[in-house]
Amino acid sequence: MRKLLTGIVVLTLALPGLAHVNSPDVFFDGYAGQYHVLVTIQPPAVVPGIAQIQIRSATNDIQTIKILPLKMVGQAANLAPTPDMTQRSQQDPQLFIGKLWIMTRGSWKVQVDVTGGRGEGKLFVPLPAVSTHSAKMHAALGVLLACLGLLLVTGIVGIVGAAVREASLPAGDEPAPELRRRGYRREAVAAVLVVGAIVFGNRWWSAEAATNARLNYKIPHLSAKLENDNQMLLKLQNPNVAEVDRYGVRSPDKLVLSDLVADHGHLMHFFLVSMPDMKSFWHLHPEQVGEGRFTLDLPSIPAGHYAMYADILHRTGFPETQVGQIDLPAISGKALSGDDSGVPDLAASDSVSPLSDGYRMIWERDDAPLKANVPQWFRFRVEDKDGDPATDMENYMGMAAHAAIISTDGKVFAHVHPTGSVPMAAEMLAEGPAHEMNAMMHSRPAAEVSFPYGFPRPGDYRIFVQVRRAGHVETGAFRAHVSQ
């Protein structure tokens, strides 16, 4: 697995994200037919824009890879454009690089068509695409265009005046005073018309720019309050309603809170992390009680200031993470059950995190420093008290493991799985009904789990890795320092 990531070209990960707050790139590990590939997609910061795509093969028998963008839902989902051919890296024959234009906001999927020595294969990778900001013109370019515009206006006015004064004159004759005065009057009229057109155009452009700015994606914030001692009520925000219906046309990508679908069996994955110590960590699953409203009975949680992250998924396959903060008193709550998990006092380690019953989780890392903007393969191993690989591992919500990667300032959050950063339900939707169970694990997981991910920026992080063992969920916590 590790060689899938060796030598991958660096990607810039600086813009605000969707399901992964301030961590927008998509990482997906899967199979296109018989070919094991790792797909990394950098979405465009502004839509329409270009998505940068890298595909790494685990073997060297792939001949060509074609890519094309498709809408996840709606009529456009059946209107496939001509595929684009990726280019094989000259430095690494197992790395293929390509670009795709993403023309509209919403939920997309990238189709990956692979041809090689073992025949053909196909893979679909979900891609949420939004504008996170409005592109600004460089000051130097603005000055240049202003000068050229002034020259153009002067030229238009001069041409009008010259045409009035000299168009009907024989060659070499000078215009009469009356023609000169008429030319000046026409120049004045032309100047007024041209300036008027510029003013009108500027107002139209400003209105379009303002409308476009309103369509920029805004990270939603949830609010929370305690009721009845240990019951928490969550209210989701939906600030991106204007992202569609720009011209009064209903879009299949419209973001509403009434269209949520379950991912890993739950409508919401809710993370509570004490800040700034990050010792109290909880992964809970509230129940929906109304549109955009959820409730849950909290377990016993120590008092403190907590960061909140609520993962949800729309029926279009579009993922979101709502964020918030709350101050909680010490709570004496219910015992954990089902898929809910957490630890009230979790000490992070550089490489070894103790679990229950004398077990431990080991981060299999080398001595190389962690770098920002470089995809990594994070590998963890669960050992029993004798140092042997654990044999009582179980599936946790359809996956071998889950991981939450959070910066110590709380501004970066990513919920990832062994298949990458794509929600399992979005993967099923992209693949279609015939492949809807591909993302689910049915066999007993091994003692070793791994996750593809790339830190979006330098700084200090916590990596929380969760597995199910012997009927209960275990959480390992690790420190990570990321340099430039």
C-alpha positions in Angstrom: 0.0 0.0 0.0 2.7 2.4 0.9 4.1 2.7 -2.6 0.8 4.0 -3.8 1.8 7.3 -2.2 5.5 7.4 -2.8 6.5 10.3 -5.1 3.1 11.9 -5.4 3.3 15.4 -6.7 2.6 18.1 -4.1 -0.9 19.7 -4.1 -1.9 23.0 -2.6 -4.5 22.5 0.1 -5.3 26.0 1.3 -8.9 26.8 0.7 -11.9 26.1 3.0 -13.4 22.7 2.7 -16.8 21.1 2.8 -17.1 17.8 4.6 -13.5 18.4 5.7 -13.2 21.9 7.2 -10.1 23.6 5.7 -9.1 20.3 4.2 -10.7 20.2 0.8 -8.8 17.6 -1.3 -10.4 14.3 -2.0 -8.5 11.1 -1.4 -9.9 7.8 -2.6 -8.4 4.4 -2.5 -10.2 1.8 -4.6 -10.2 -0.6 -7.5 -10.9 0.2 -11.2 -11.6 -3.4 -12.3 -8.5 -5.3 -11.2 -6.3 -2.2 -10.9 -5.6 -0.9 -7.4 -5.4 2.9 -7.6 -5.2 5.9 -5.3 -7.0 9.0 -6.7 -6.2 12.5 -5.3 -8.4 15.4 -6.5 -7.8 19.1 -5.8 -11.2 20.8 -6.4 -11.2 24.2 -8.0 -11.3 27.1 -5.6 -13.7 29.0 -7.9 -16.3 27.4 -10.1 -16.1 27.3 -13.1 -12.6 26.1 -12.6 -10.1 23.3 -13.1 -9.8 20.3 -10.8 -6.3 18.8 -10.6 -6.3 15.0 -10.6 -3.6 12.5 -9.8 -3.9 8.8 -10.1 -1.3 6.4 -8.7 -1.4 2.7 -9.6 -0.1 0.0 -7.3 1.3 -1.9 -10.3 3.1 -0.9 -13.5 0.8 -2.7 -16.0 -1.6 0.2 -16.7 -1.3 1.6 -20.2 -3.8 4.5 -20.3 -6.1 6.3 -17.9 -9.0 8.5 -19.1 -11.0 10.8 -16.8 -14.3 12.7 -17.3 -16.6 14.7 -15.0 -20.3 13.8 -14.5 -22.9 15.3 -12.4 -24.0 13.1 -9.5 -27.7 13.5 -10.0 -30.1 15.2 -12.5 -30.4 15.2 -16.2 -26.7 16.2 -16.7 -25.7 12.9 -15.0 -26.5 11.1 -18.2 -24.8 13.6 -20.5 -21.2 12.5 -20.5 -18.6 14.7 -22.2 -15.6 13.4 -24.1 -13.1 11.9 -21.7 -9.7 13.6 -21.2 -6.5 11.6 -21.3 -4.2 11.8 -18.3 -0.5 12.1 -18.8 2.0 9.6 -17.3 4.6 11.3 -15.1 8.1 11.2 -16.7 9.6 10.8 -13.2 7.2 8.1 -12.0 5.6 5.7 -14.5 3.0 4.6 -12.0 1.7 8.2 -11.6 -0.9 9.7 -14.0 -1.8 13.4 -13.9 -4.8 15.2 -15.5 -7.1 18.2 -15.3 -10.9 18.5 -15.7 -13.0 21.6 -16.1 -15.8 21.7 -13.5 -18.4 24.1 -14.9 -21.1 24.4 -12.2 -21.4 24.1 -8.4 -22.8 21.0 -6.8 -22.1 17.3 -6.4 -20.0 15.7 -9.1 -18.2 12.4 -9.7 -15.1 11.8 -11.7 -15.1 8.7 -13.8 -11.8 7.0 -14.1 -11.4 4.6 -17.1 -8.3 2.3 -16.9 -6.8 0.2 -19.7 -3.9 -2.2 -19.2 -2.6 -5.7 -19.3 -5.5 -7.1 -17.3 -8.2 -5.5 -19.5 -10.3 -2.5 -18.7 -11.6 -1.1 -15.4 -13.8 1.7 -14.2 -14.0 3.8 -11.0 -16.1 6.7 -9.8 -14.9 9.2 -7.3 -17.4 11.7 -5.7 -16.3 15.3 -5.9 -18.2 18.2 -4.2 -17.5 21.5 -6.1 -18.2 25.0 -4.9 -16.7 28.4 -5.1 -15.1 29.3 -1.7 -14.3 32.8 -2.7 -14.5 35.3 -5.6 -11.4 35.5 -7.7 -9.7 38.9 -7.5 -7.9 40.7 -10.3 -4.3 41.4 -9.8 -3.6 45.1 -9.2 -1.0 45.3 -12.1 -3.5 43.7 -14.5 -6.2 46.1 -13.4 -4.0 49.1 -14.0 -3.0 47.8 -17.5 -6.6 47.1 -18.4 -7.6 50.6 -17.2 -4.9 52.2 -19.4 -6.0 50.2 -22.4 -9.6 51.1 -21.7 -8.8 54.8 -21.5 -6.9 54.5 -24.8 -9.9 52.7 -26.4 -12.4 55.4 -25.2 -10.1 58.1 -26.5 -9.8 56.3 -29.8 -13.6 55.9 -30.2 -14.3 59.6 -29.5 -11.5 60.7 -31.8 -12.8 58.4 -34.6 -16.3 59.9 -34.3 -14.9 63.5 -34.4 -12.6 62.8 -37.4 -15.4 61.1 -39.3 -17.7 64.1 -38.9 -15.0 66.6 -39.9 -13.1 64.8 -42.7 -15.2 61.9 -44.1 -16.7 64.0 -46.9 -13.6 66.2 -47.6 -11.4 65.7 -50.7 -7.9 64.4 -49.9 -5.7 67.2 -48.6 -8.5 69.7 -47.8 -8.8 71.2 -44.4 -12.2 71.2 -42.7 -14.2 74.4 -42.4 -14.7 76.0 -39.0 -18.3 74.8 -38.9 -17.2 71.2 -39.6 -14.7 71.5 -36.8 -17.4 72.7 -34.4 -19.8 70.0 -35.5 -17.0 67.4 -35.0 -16.4 68.7 -31.5 -20.1 68.5 -30.7 -20.2 64.9 -32.0 -17.1 64.0 -30.0 -18.9 65.3 -26.8 -22.0 63.3 -27.6 -19.8 60.2 -28.3 -17.9 60.7 -25.0 -21.2 60.9 -23.1 -22.5 57.7 -24.7 -19.3 55.8 -24.2 -19.0 56.9 -20.6 -22.7 56.0 -20.1 -22.1 52.6 -21.5 -19.1 52.1 -19.2 -21.1 53.2 -16.1 -24.0 50.9 -17.1 -21.5 48.0 -17.7 -19.8 48.6 -14.4 -23.2 48.5 -12.5 -24.2 45.3 -14.4 -20.8 43.7 -13.6 -21.0 44.8 -9.9 -24.4 43.3 -9.6 -23.2 40.0 -11.2 -20.1 40.0 -8.9 -22.4 40.6 -5.9 -24.7 37.7 -6.9 -21.7 35.5 -7.5 -20.3 36.4 -4.1 -23.6 35.4 -2.5 -23.2 32.0 -4.1 -19.8 31.4 -2.5 -20.0 28.4 -0.2 -20.1 29.3 3.5 -19.2 26.8 6.2 -22.4 26.2 8.2 -22.4 26.6 12.0 -24.6 24.5 14.3 -25.9 25.7 17.6 -26.3 23.5 20.6 -27.9 23.7 24.1 -28.3 21.4 27.0 -31.8 20.3 28.1 -32.7 18.1 31.0 -29.2 17.8 32.4 -27.6 15.5 29.8 -29.8 15.9 26.7 -28.3 18.1 24.0 -30.3 19.7 21.2 -28.5 20.5 18.0 -29.8 23.0 15.4 -28.2 23.0 12.0 -27.6 26.1 9.9 -28.2 26.3 6.1 -26.4 29.5 4.9 -26.0 28.2 1.3 -29.6 28.1 0.1 -28.7 30.9 -2.4 -26.2 28.6 -4.0 -28.9 27.6 -6.5 -32.0 29.3 -8.0 -29.8 32.2 -9.2 -32.3 32.8 -12.0 -35.3 31.3 -10.4 -34.6 27.8 -11.7 -34.7 24.9 -9.2 -31.5 22.9 -9.3 -31.1 19.2 -8.3 -28.1 20.3 -6.2 -30.0 22.7 -4.0 -28.8 22.4 -0.4 -31.7 21.8 2.0 -31.8 20.1 5.4 -34.8 17.9 4.5 -32.8 15.7 2.1 -30.2 14.2 4.5 -29.3 10.5 3.9 -27.5 8.1 6.3 -23.8 7.5 6.0 -22.4 4.5 7.9 -25.9 3.9 9.2 -26.4 7.4 10.7 -27.8 10.7 9.5 -25.2 12.6 11.6 -21.7 11.8 12.9 -21.2 14.2 15.8 -17.7 14.9 17.2 -17.0 16.6 20.5 -13.4 17.5 21.3 -12.3 19.4 24.4 -10.2 22.4 23.6 -7.4 23.2 23.8 -6.1 20.0 25.5 -8.0 17.7 23.2 -8.1 15.0 25.9 -11.9 14.5 25.9 -12.9 13.0 22.5 -16.4 11.7 21.6 -17.9 10.3 18.4 -21.7 10.2 18.8 -24.8 9.8 16.6 -27.7 12.1 17.4 -31.3 11.3 16.3 -33.2 13.6 14.0 -36.3 15.2 15.6 -37.2 17.7 12.9 -35.8 19.4 9.8 -32.3 20.5 10.8 -32.8 19.5 14.4 -31.2 16.6 16.2 -31.0 15.5 19.8 -28.8 13.1 21.8 -28.3 11.9 25.3 -24.8 12.7 26.3 -22.6 10.2 28.1 -20.6 11.2 31.2 -18.4 14.0 29.9 -16.0 16.2 31.9 -16.6 20.0 32.1 -14.8 22.1 29.6 -14.8 24.1 26.4 -15.6 21.8 23.4 -15.3 22.1 19.6 -18.2 20.5 17.7 -18.2 19.0 14.3 -21.3 17.5 12.7 -20.9 15.5 9.5 -24.0 15.2 7.3 -24.6 14.1 3.8 -27.2 15.3 1.3 -29.1 13.0 -1.0 -27.1 14.3 -4.0 -23.9 12.9 -2.4 -22.8 16.4 -1.3 -21.1 16.3 2.1 -21.0 19.0 4.8 -19.5 19.5 8.2 -21.2 22.0 10.4 -19.0 23.5 13.1 -19.6 25.1 16.5 -18.3 25.6 20.1 -19.9 25.0 23.4 -19.0 25.2 27.1 -20.3 22.1 29.0 -20.5 21.5 32.7 -19.5 18.1 34.1 -22.2 15.7 32.8 -23.3 12.5 34.4 -24.9 10.7 31.5 -25.8 7.4 30.0 -23.4 4.6 29.3 -22.1 4.4 25.7 -23.9 1.9 23.5 -24.1 1.0 19.8 -21.8 2.9 17.6 -21.3 5.8 20.1 -17.8 6.0 21.4 -15.4 8.3 23.3 -12.8 8.7 26.0 -13.0 11.4 28.8 -9.3 11.6 29.4 -7.2 10.6 26.4 -3.5 11.2 26.4 -2.0 11.5 22.9 1.3 9.8 22.0 3.9 10.1 19.2 3.7 6.4 18.3 2.1 4.1 20.9 -1.4 4.7 22.4 -2.7 2.4 25.2 -6.0 0.7 24.8 -8.1 -1.5 27.2 -7.1 -4.9 28.5 -3.4 -4.2 28.0 -3.8 -3.8 24.3 -2.2 -0.9 22.4 -2.3 0.8 19.1 1.0 1.6 17.2 1.4 4.2 14.6 3.8 2.6 12.0 5.6 5.7 10.9 9.2 6.2 9.7 11.6 8.9 10.7 10.8 11.2 7.9 9.2 14.5 9.0 5.6 15.1 8.1 5.2 17.7 5.4 2.2 19.9 4.6 0.5 19.4 1.2 2.1 16.0 0.7 -0.3 12.9 0.8 0.7 10.4 3.4 -0.3 6.8 4.1 -1.1 6.5 7.8 -0.8 2.9 9.0 -1.8 1.7 12.5 -1.5 -1.7 14.1 -3.4 -3.1 17.1 -1.5 -5.4 19.4 -2.6 -7.5 22.3 -0.8 -7.5 25.7 1.8 -9.9 24.4 2.7 -7.8 21.4 1.0 -10.0 18.9 -1.5 -8.7 16.3 -5.0 -8.5 17.7 -7.3 -11.3 16.5 -10.6 -10.0 17.9 -11.1 -7.0 15.5 -14.6 -6.3 14.2 -16.1 -3.9 11.7 -17.0 -0.5 12.9 -19.9 1.0 11.0 -19.0 -1.0 7.8 -15.3 0.0 7.9 -12.2 -1.5 9.4 -11.6 1.8 11.2 -12.5 5.5 11.3 -10.1 8.4 11.9 -10.6 12.0 12.8 -7.7 14.4 12.1 -8.0 17.7 13.8 -5.5 20.6 14.1 -4.8 21.8 17.7 -6.4 25.2 17.0 -9.6 23.4 15.8 -9.6 25.0 12.4 -8.9 21.8 10.4 -11.1 18.8 10.7 -11.2 15.7 8.5 -13.2 12.4 9.0 -11.5 9.7 6.9 -11.7 6.0 6.4 -9.4 3.3 4.9 -11.0 4.1 1.5 -10.1 7.8 1.9 -12.0 11.0 2.6 -15.1 10.1 0.5 -18.3 9.4 2.5 -19.4 5.7 2.0 -22.9 6.7 1.0 -21.6 9.1 -1.6 -19.4 6.4 -3.0 -22.4 4.1 -3.3 -24.4 6.8 -5.1 -21.5 7.4 -7.5 -21.1 3.7 -8.3 -24.8 3.1 -8.8 -27.1 0.4 -7.5 -25.1 -2.4 -9.1 -22.1 -1.5 -6.9 -23.8 -0.1 -3.9 -22.3 -2.5 -1.4 -18.7 -2.2 -2.6 -17.8 0.2 0.2 -19.0 -2.1 2.9 -16.7 -4.5 4.6 -18.1 -8.0 5.3 -15.0 -9.9 6.5 -13.2 -9.5 9.8 -10.7 -6.7 9.6 -7.0 -7.3 10.1 -5.1 -5.9 13.0 -3.5 -3.3 10.7 -5.5 -0.4 9.3 -4.4 2.5 7.1 -5.8 5.8 5.8 -4.7 8.0 2.9 -4.6 11.7 3.7 -2.6 14.9 3.3 -2.2 17.6 5.9 -3.5 20.9 4.4 -1.1 23.2 6.3 1.8 23.2 8.8 1.1 23.0 12.5 0.2 20.6 15.2 -2.5 18.0 14.8 -4.2 15.2 16.7 -5.1 11.9 15.0 -7.9 9.9 16.6 -8.1 6.4 15.3 -11.1 4.3 16.2 -11.6 0.5 15.8 -14.0 -2.0 17.2 -12.5 -4.9 19.2 -14.1 -7.6 21.2 -17.5 -5.8 21.1 -16.5 -2.3 22.0 -14.9 0.7 20.3 -11.3 1.6 21.1 -9.7 5.0 20.4 -6.1 5.7 19.9 -4.7 9.3 20.0 -1.5 10.5 18.4 0.4 13.8 18.1 1.6 15.0 14.7 3.7 18.0 13.9 3.6 19.0 10.3 6.3 21.3 8.8 6.1 23.4 5.6 
